Amino acid sequence: MIGVNQLKAMIRKQWMAEFRGKPVVLPGEAKFITGVPMKDAHLHYLATEAGIEVRLSDDYKSMEGFYILDEAKLMWFAMRWA
């Protein structure tokens, strides 16, 4: 089982490699969560590609937990970014 801190580290690695400093493409089906296009695009990516829904703090600045949407996608994400 993956813990919150382990997942945070994997998400950080993935963000640095694939999102940081790159143009934002916010898909039309992405949820409006934080109001910041880059953050919402990344949250959408995590839901659709990594199979997780991140539970954020009230100020949207930190991850407090997560829900597994697709175990197979999460496993592939974990194998790539662990």
N, C-alpha and C positions, 0 to 999 in steps of 0.2 A: 504494500500500500504506500502511496506517495503522500508525504506530509506537506503542509502548507509552505514551510521554509524550503523544502526541496523543490517544490513547484515554482516558487518565487525565483529561485536561482536559475531554473531552466527557462522561465519566461524572460528573465533579464538577458540571458545569453541569446535567446532567439530574437528579442527586440534589438539588441546591439547589432546582430548580424543581418537582420532582414528589414528592419523598420527605421532605425535611427538615421536621420539625415536624408531620407529618401522622400520623394513626393508622395503625398497622401492620395489614395484612391478610396473614397468611402462609398461602398456599394449602396445602391438604393434600398436594399433589404436590411441594411444594418440598423440596429436599434439606436435611438437617441438616448444615451445613458449619461455621459458627462457633459456633452455640449462641445467637447473639444474633438474636432474631426480625427486627429491622429490617434487619440486614445480610443475613440469609438471604433475606428477602423481596426485597431489592434484587438479590442475586445471581440469584435465580430470575427476576426481571423481565429482567435482562440476558440470561439464557439464552433465555427464551421470546420476548421482544419485540425485543431488539437482536441476537440471533443470535450471542452470544459467551459463552464460558465463561471466567471470570476465574481466572487462576492466582495464588493468594495466597502471601505469605511464611508461614513456619512459625508465626508469632505472629498471623496473620490481619490484620495492621495495614497491609500495603501490597501493592499489585498488582505482581507480578513479570513477568507475561506474560498471554497470552490465547490461546484457541483459537477459531477461527471455526467456528460451527455452521451458520450460514445466511448466505451472502454477501449476498443481497438484503436481509435484515433489517438486517444491519450497515450496508449502504449507506444505507438510509433513516434509521437512527439517526445516522450520520455527517452526512448532509445536514441533519438537524434540529438537531444540537447542535454542529457545528463552528464 
